[in-house]
Amino acid sequence: MYILHIETATPICSVALSQDAELLVYRDMEEGMNHTAMLTPMIEELLKSISIRPSDLGAISVSSGPGSYTGLRVGSSTAKAMAYSLNIPILAVPTLAALASAAFLANPDADLALPMIDARRKEVYMALFDREGQELWAPSSVILEEKFFSDVLPQAGLIVGCGDGSLKIGDLAGLAGNLRVEKEILCSARHLVAPAWDLFQQGKVREALHFVPYYLKPPNITVPRQAGFA
């Protein structure tokens, strides 16, 4: 079965195509938060590159959050429209779980995965997973400060940090001697392939009309200042 994968939770706009659990092709592009203009052409180009038609798809997987409000909205809207028109299910893959899966694949010696997504300033969206994919910490918003690394992180077992939020750790990583930061593991649709196939095999599919991404926090809306008002 062919599955289209859509990842738009961060500034990286990414699509991939798999056959069952096998990755066939993917595209990653980072041009700011320009997903609205980029996503549909990327999907069209990806399908044409291996002569696949939308009607050949059996499901669509989408990174379901947390992450950028705008990015998640674009990805979910596109996935829902395609799934509804094709009458196929959606496979909603939690963004942090997909990163954790990639971290364990690249680090067979890791005991725990700490995926992080940049959430402005020193804040990140993060969760903690064990090798079985179980959440030890549910997705939450955290401020990266010394106490988090010296007192909050587990002290036993190798922890692998990943995602664009982990790029903000810097020298603080030295406060946790068991933390390894994998700077190359960022959000990509190719990381959705394995967890999406697991969801499909378990029958954990979503109907297009009822799927809503997990934003975690409301959008950050700035009201422009009007002339004459402080």
N, C-alpha and C positions, 0 to 999 in steps of 0.2 A: 504494500500500500504506500502510495506517495503522500507525504505530509509536508506542507509548507510551514515554515517557522518564521515568526516575526518578533524582533527584539528592538524596542524603542524606549526603554526605561531610562536611558542616559543619553548624552550627546551622540553616542554611536548609533547610527541607523543601520540595522542589519537584517538580512533575510537569508534563509537556508532552505534547502530541499533535501529530504531524506526518503529512502525506501525502507520501510520498517525502521530498524534501528541503525541503518547504514547512512552516513552522511554522503550525499552525492556532490553538492556544490553549495557555496555560500558567498555572500558579499557583505563586507563591512565598510561603512563610509562614515566619516566624522566631519561634518561641516556646520558645527553649531547645532542649535535646535531647529533644523530646517526639515524636520521629518515630514511635514505636510506635503511639501513639494517633492521630496525624494522617494518616499516609500513606494507609491504605486508604480512609478517607472522602474524602480529596482526589482519589484516583483515580476513585472512583465519581462524585463531583460533576463532575469534568472530562469524563468520557465522556458523562454525561447532558447536559452543557451544549451539546453539538453532536449529540446523538442517536446516539452510537456505542455499540455493544455490545462487550463483551470478545471475543466470537467474531468481530468484524470486524477485530481486530488481526492483523497479519502478523508482528510481531516486537516485542520489548521491549528497549529499551536502558537500561543502568544505568551510573551513574558507578561505576567499579570501584576507585577509590582511587589514591593514599593519602588518608587523612583520618581522621575519627573512627571508632574501632573499633566503637562502638555504632551510629553512623549507618550505616556501610557494611554492618554485619550486618543491620540492619532493611531497608535498600534491597535488598540481594542476596537475602535470604530471600523478600521479597515478589515480586521479579522472577522468582525461580526457581519459586515456587509457581504463579504465573500462567502462566509459559511452559510449565511441565510439564503443567498441566491443560488448556491450550489447544493443546498440541503445536506450539508455535512456538519459534523460536530466540531466544537472547539475544545482544545486541550489547553487548559490554563496552567502554566508552569510558573510558580513563584520565582521571582527574579533572583532572590538570594539563594534559593535552593539550587537553581541552575548554576550559579557561580560556585557553590559549595561542591556540586558534582564535578565540575571542571577542576577544582582544586585537588580533590582526592584522586582524580584520574592522573593528574600531573605529579602528585606527591604520594606514592604508595606507602611511605613511612609516616604519613600524617595521622594523628589521632583525632584531631578536631579541625573544622574549617570555620573561619571567621570572615564571611563575605561582607563587604561594606560598599555602600553607594553614597557618593557625595551628595550632601543635602545642604550646601551653602555654609560658608565660614568654617568653623571647626566641627560642625555637626555632620553626622553620617547616619544612614539607615543601616542597621546591622542585625545579624542573628548568629547563633552558634549551633553548629551541626556536628553530630558524631558520624562515624563511617557508615552507619546503617541509614543515614539520611534523616535521623530523628532530630527535631529541634530541641536543643538543650536550653536555648534562650529564644523566645519568640521574637519576630521582627519588631524592632523598636528604634527610637531616635536617641542617639547618644552623642554627647560632647566629648571630643577627643582631648583628654587632659591627663596629666601625670598619674593621678589616682586610678584612673581606669586601667592603665597598664600595670601599675605596681600592686594594686589591691583587689581589683575586680576580676581580671582575667584568671582562669584556672592556672595553677602553677605546675600541674602535672600533665605530661603528654605534649607532643609537638602540635602546635597550633599554626595553621597556614592562613594568613590573611590575604585577601584578594579583592578585586573590584576597584573602581576608580576612587572610592572612599579611602582605601588603604594607602593610596599615594600621598595622603595628607598626614600619615603617621610620622614619617621622617625619623628624627633621632629618638623619639619616644619609644620606638621599638626596643631600644636597649634596656628599658625598664622591665621588660618581660623576656627573660632569657630563653623561653621556650616558644617564641613567636618568630615565624618565618614569613616575610612578606613577598608574595609573588606578583610583581608589578606588571607582568605580561598577561595575567588572567583578568580580562575585562569583559564586560557584557558583550555577547555575540550570539546570534541566532544558532550557531553551531553547537553551543552549550545546551540548547533546549532539546536536542535530538534524543539523547538517552532518557532524561526524565519524562519527556512527552510520550515516548514509546511505552515506558512503564505505566503511565496513566492510562493509555489506551488499552493495554493488556489487562489492567485492573478494572476496566469499564468506567473509569472516572472521567467521563466526558461532560461537556457543558453545552446547553442549547444556546444558539446565538442570541436569541431575544432576551435571555436572562443573565448573560454574563456581564459582570461589572468588575473592572480592575480594582486592585487594592492600593489605594493612594496613600494610606497611613496618616497623612496630614493633608489639610485643605490647601488649595493653591495659594501661592504668595502673590497677592494682588497689591500693586502700588497705585494709590490714587494720586493723579497729578495735581500739583499745587496750582490753584487759580490765582491770577493776578489780583493783588489787593488783599490777599489773605495770608496770614502768617503760617 
